[in-house]
Amino acid sequence: LSRRVCAAGSPSRRSAHTESHVQPVYQPYLTTCQGHRLCSTYRTIYRVAYRQKYRQVPEPTASCCPGWSRANGHTLGCNRAVCWEPCQNGGSCAFPGRCSCPPGWTGRACQTDVDECASQSHGCSQLCINTAGSFHCACQDGFSLAADDKSCQPLVPLPGTDTSSQAGPSSEMKEEMQELRSRVEALEQKLQLVLAPFHNLMLPEDVGADPISRLSHSLQQLDRIDSLSEQISFLEERLETCKCLGE
């Protein structure tokens, strides 16, 4: 039997065939005996005769060995492997009970993900991130992935930017904010003087003694305080932005 084909039992069948054999034939005839007498005798001749014979002929049936099957019902060879557990993740049954897995998967049924990052063969220069059936490289802060998707290169600053001068604007804004805060505090002190209920407190020289003049002056001071407060808030936002860029 051929490879991967096994015999299952040896049944037999009755087979008829014709065979030849030599058959004797006795032929009588007359002859002259002693004393000139006629005698009757016979002679033997042989001829070929045919007869029907029957015999049991073994007729073994061929079947596939365990773990193999026919690709279809018409083929004689048993070339298809049988996997009792279905192959997963794109695997194919290559040997009985064992799957041939695509890259990134392993196991008898290709059910286990291969952690490429656990070995040193991934080729990533900085970071390796494992994914289902694959992996990809990544870079640390301040670096970007190169064209080969494995090595990392430093980030290039934008044209016209000078990283060495990032501390300058931050220091200047701090001084400007401090100056604005001082001006706001001075205005608050003057407003308290204007709104003081006592007449013996010192008032600004350009403010009249009547209540209408005092009220008008107070409203002007409030407008100036609001304007300066908005400027301080704007500078604080710029300062936070510069801190983020510096980091």
C-alpha positions in Angstrom: 0.0 0.0 0.0 1.1 3.6 -0.6 2.1 6.1 2.0 -0.5 7.1 4.6 -2.9 4.4 3.3 -3.5 1.4 5.6 -5.4 -1.9 5.0 -8.5 -2.4 6.9 -9.3 -6.2 7.0 -8.8 -8.8 4.3 -12.2 -9.9 2.8 -12.3 -12.3 -0.1 -14.6 -13.0 -3.0 -15.4 -16.1 -5.0 -13.8 -16.0 -8.4 -14.6 -18.3 -11.4 -12.0 -19.1 -14.0 -11.5 -21.6 -16.8 -8.6 -24.0 -16.7 -7.4 -26.7 -19.2 -6.5 -30.3 -18.5 -5.5 -33.5 -20.3 -8.4 -35.9 -20.6 -7.8 -39.6 -21.7 -10.0 -41.1 -24.3 -10.3 -44.8 -24.9 -10.9 -45.7 -28.5 -11.9 -49.4 -29.4 -10.7 -51.0 -32.6 -10.4 -54.5 -34.3 -7.2 -56.2 -35.0 -5.9 -59.7 -36.1 -5.0 -61.9 -33.3 -3.0 -65.1 -33.2 -4.4 -67.8 -35.4 -5.7 -65.2 -37.8 -8.6 -64.4 -35.6 -10.2 -61.0 -35.2 -9.8 -59.5 -31.8 -11.4 -56.4 -30.3 -9.1 -54.1 -28.3 -8.8 -50.4 -27.5 -6.2 -47.7 -27.5 -5.8 -44.6 -25.3 -5.5 -41.2 -26.8 -5.4 -37.8 -25.0 -7.1 -34.6 -25.7 -7.2 -31.1 -24.1 -10.4 -30.4 -22.1 -11.6 -27.3 -20.3 -13.5 -27.0 -17.0 -14.8 -24.2 -14.8 -13.0 -23.7 -11.5 -13.9 -21.5 -8.5 -11.6 -20.1 -5.8 -11.6 -17.5 -3.0 -9.6 -14.4 -4.0 -8.5 -12.0 -1.2 -9.6 -8.5 -1.7 -8.2 -6.1 0.9 -9.9 -2.7 1.3 -7.6 0.4 1.5 -8.4 3.2 4.1 -6.4 6.2 5.3 -4.1 5.8 8.3 -5.1 7.5 11.5 -4.7 11.3 11.3 -5.0 11.4 7.5 -7.9 11.7 5.1 -8.6 12.0 1.4 -8.8 15.5 -0.1 -12.0 14.3 -1.9 -13.9 11.1 -2.4 -12.4 10.5 -5.8 -8.7 10.6 -4.9 -6.8 7.5 -3.9 -4.0 9.1 -1.8 -4.5 10.2 1.8 -2.7 13.5 1.8 -5.0 15.7 4.0 -3.9 15.9 7.6 -6.6 15.8 10.3 -6.5 18.3 13.2 -8.9 17.5 16.0 -8.8 21.0 17.3 -9.5 23.6 14.6 -6.6 25.8 13.6 -7.0 29.5 14.7 -5.6 32.9 13.6 -5.0 31.8 10.0 -3.2 28.5 10.7 -3.5 25.4 8.6 -3.4 21.7 9.5 0.0 20.4 8.3 0.4 17.3 10.3 -2.1 15.1 12.3 -3.1 17.1 15.4 -0.7 19.9 14.7 -1.2 23.3 12.9 1.2 25.3 10.9 1.0 28.8 12.3 1.6 32.2 10.6 4.2 34.5 12.0 3.2 35.9 15.4 1.3 32.9 16.6 2.2 29.5 18.2 0.7 26.5 19.9 -0.9 23.3 18.6 -3.9 25.3 17.3 -2.1 28.7 16.8 -4.0 30.0 19.7 -1.1 31.6 21.6 0.4 35.0 20.7 4.2 35.2 20.3 5.7 38.0 22.5 8.3 39.3 20.1 9.3 42.0 22.6 10.4 39.3 25.1 13.4 38.5 22.8 16.1 40.7 21.4 15.2 39.9 17.8 12.6 42.6 17.5 15.2 45.2 16.3 13.6 48.2 18.1 16.1 50.8 19.2 14.1 52.1 22.1 10.7 50.8 22.9 8.9 47.6 21.7 5.1 47.3 22.0 3.7 43.8 21.6 0.3 43.4 19.9 -1.9 40.4 19.0 0.0 38.5 16.3 2.6 41.2 15.8 4.5 44.1 17.4 5.6 47.7 16.6 8.4 50.0 17.7 8.0 53.3 19.6 10.3 56.1 20.8 10.8 57.9 24.0 9.8 61.6 24.5 12.0 63.9 22.3 12.4 61.3 19.6 10.5 60.2 16.5 10.3 56.9 14.6 12.6 56.8 11.6 11.6 55.6 8.1 12.6 52.0 8.9 10.0 51.9 11.7 12.6 50.6 14.2 15.2 53.2 14.9 14.6 56.6 16.6 15.9 60.0 15.8 15.9 63.2 17.8 13.1 65.7 17.1 14.2 68.6 15.0 13.1 72.1 16.3 11.0 74.2 14.0 12.9 76.7 11.9 13.3 80.1 13.6 13.0 78.8 17.1 15.8 79.0 19.6 15.5 76.6 22.5 18.2 78.4 24.4 16.1 81.6 24.7 13.0 79.9 26.1 13.9 81.0 29.6 14.0 84.7 28.5 10.3 85.3 27.8 9.3 83.5 31.0 11.5 85.7 33.1 10.3 88.9 31.4 6.7 87.9 31.8 7.2 87.3 35.5 8.6 90.8 35.9 5.7 92.3 33.9 3.2 90.4 36.0 4.8 91.5 39.2 4.7 95.1 38.0 1.0 94.8 37.2 0.2 93.3 40.5 1.9 96.2 42.2 -0.2 98.6 40.2 -3.4 96.7 41.1 -2.5 96.8 44.7 -1.9 100.6 44.5 -5.2 101.1 42.8 -7.0 99.1 45.4 -5.4 101.2 48.1 -6.6 104.4 46.4 -10.1 103.0 45.9 -10.2 102.2 49.6 -9.3 105.8 50.3 -11.9 107.1 48.0 -14.7 105.0 49.4 -13.7 105.6 53.0 -16.7 107.1 54.9 -14.5 109.4 56.9 -13.8 112.9 55.5 -10.6 113.3 57.3 -8.8 110.6 55.2 -6.5 111.8 52.5 -8.1 111.9 49.1 -6.5 112.2 45.7 -5.9 115.8 44.7 -7.8 115.5 41.4 -11.0 114.2 43.1 -13.6 116.7 44.2 -15.2 116.7 47.7 -18.8 116.1 46.4 -20.1 112.5 46.4 -20.7 112.5 42.6 -17.0 113.2 41.9 -16.0 110.5 44.4 -18.3 108.0 42.7 -17.1 108.8 39.2 -13.5 108.4 40.4 -14.3 105.1 42.0 -15.8 103.7 38.9 -12.7 104.7 36.9 -10.5 103.0 39.3 -12.6 99.8 39.1 -12.3 99.9 35.3 -8.6 100.1 35.6 -8.4 97.3 38.1 -10.6 95.0 35.8 -8.3 95.9 32.8 -5.2 95.1 34.7 -6.7 91.9 36.1 -7.4 90.7 32.5 -3.8 91.5 31.5 -2.5 89.5 34.4 -4.7 86.5 33.5 -3.5 86.6 29.9 0.2 86.7 31.0 -0.4 83.8 33.4 -1.7 81.7 30.5 1.3 82.6 28.3 3.6 81.7 31.2 2.0 78.3 31.6 2.3 77.7 27.8 6.0 78.6 27.9 6.5 76.2 30.8 5.0 73.4 28.8 7.2 74.1 25.8 10.3 74.3 28.1 9.5 70.9 29.6 
